[in-house]
Amino acid sequence: MRPGRQVRGRTPFAVLVVLLLGAGLLGLLALNTALNEGSFELSRLQRQTTVLTDEQQGLQHQIDQNSAPDALARRAAELGMVPAGGMAFLDLPNGGAVVGTPKAAQDSPPVKRSTAEPWPAKQPAPGAQPSAPPAPGAQPSAPPSG
């Protein structure tokens, strides 16, 4: 056998091994890059979760403060509401009997008209025509009773 033929027979095998190793290294590089991108995305989402959790806790604290009985009583007084008098209830399971004695609400000083709006005014939709104010002397329409 010739020495040249022996080298020529090993060359395709060596090239194949080098190509396989190169492809393996490129595959590992691509996998490592994808894992790093996922890690960065995870860090960003964890920071966003922390910020949103803090905001949610702040809003819950506001809700708790505004729904406390003393805050509700103060807000009701600002709106001109007075505590109810005696209350009566219907006992429906027992034939609708009235339990308790109803009394009118009493307020010794005249109730001051509140300047606070009970609900914020809604902003008109973009492009919508604003409603015209009522004419002077016009009576507001009463809701239908029924």
N, C-alpha and C positions, 0 to 999 in steps of 0.2 A: 504494500500500500504506500501511496505517496503521502508525504506529510501535508501537502497543500490540500488534499482531499479531506483529510481528517479535520483541518481547521475550517474548511468550507462546511462541513457537516455540523460543526458546533456553532457556527455563526447564527443561523436562524433560531436555535434554541436560546442563545445568549440575548439576541434581540427580543425574543418573546418574553424572557424573564425581566429584562429592563423595562419593557412596555408594561408588563403587569405590575411591577413595583411602582412605576410612575403613575399608573392609573390608580393604584391603591393610595398613594400619597395625595393625589388630587382629590380622591373621594374623601379621605380623612380631613383635608383642608376644607372642603365644602361642608362636611358635617360639623366641623368645629365652628365655622362661620355661622351656620344656621343656629347652632346652640347658643352662640353669643348674642345673635339677634333676638332670640327668644328670651334670653336673660335680661337684655335691655328693656324689652317690652314688658316683662314681668315687673321690673323695678319701676317703670313709669306707671303701670297700673296700680301698684302698691301705694305709690305716692298719691295718686288720684283718689284711691280708696280712703286714705287717711284724711285728705282734705275734705272729701264729701262726708265722711263720718263726723268730722268736727263740725261741719256746717249743719248736719242733721241734728246733732246734739244741741247746738245753739238754738236752732228753731224749736226743738222740743222743749228747751228751757223757757223760751218765750211763750209757748203755748201753755206750759204749766203755770207761769206767772200770771198770764192773762185770764186763765180759767179758775184761778183761786177765788173762793167765795168773797173775800174782801175786795178784790179787783173787780169782780162782776157787780157787786153792790155799788162801788164807786162809779163805775161806768153807767149803771142804770140811773143813779142819781144825776149824773151829768146830762143824761138824756131826758130828765124830767120825770122819771118813773118814781113811784112811791111804793113802800111795802104794802102788801095786800092785807086786808082785814081778816076776819075769820073766814076760814075756807070750808067748803062743803064738798063732799065726794059722793058719787053714785056707787052703791054697792050692787053691781050688776048680777053677781051670782045669786043674791038673795032677793030677786025681783025688782031691782032698781031702786031700792030704798035710799033716801038721802041721809048721809051720815055727816053730822056737824051742822053748824049754823053759819050761813054765809053773811058776811058784813061788808059794807063798802070800805074801800081803802081810805084812810084818813091822813091828811097832811095839814099840819097847822099853818105854816106859812104858805103863801101862794107859791105855786110851782114856777120856778124861773124857766123860761124857754131856753133850751140848750142851743148853742151855736154850733155844736159839734154835729157832724153828719153821722148818722148811725151806720151807714155803709158808704164807702167811697163811691163817688160818681163814676159811672162807666164812661170810658173814652169812646167817642163815636168811631165807627169803623172808617178806615181810610176811604175817601170818596163818597161817604154817606152825607146826606143833607142834615144839618143840625135841626132839631125840632124847634119850632117857633115858640117863644114864651107866650103864656096865656094873655089875652087882651085884658086891659085894666077893667076891673069890675066884674069880670067873668067868674062864675062859680066853678070850682073844680068838680069834675064828674065823679059821682060816688060809684063804688064798685057794686055790681048787681048783688042783691041779697038773695039768699036761697038756701 
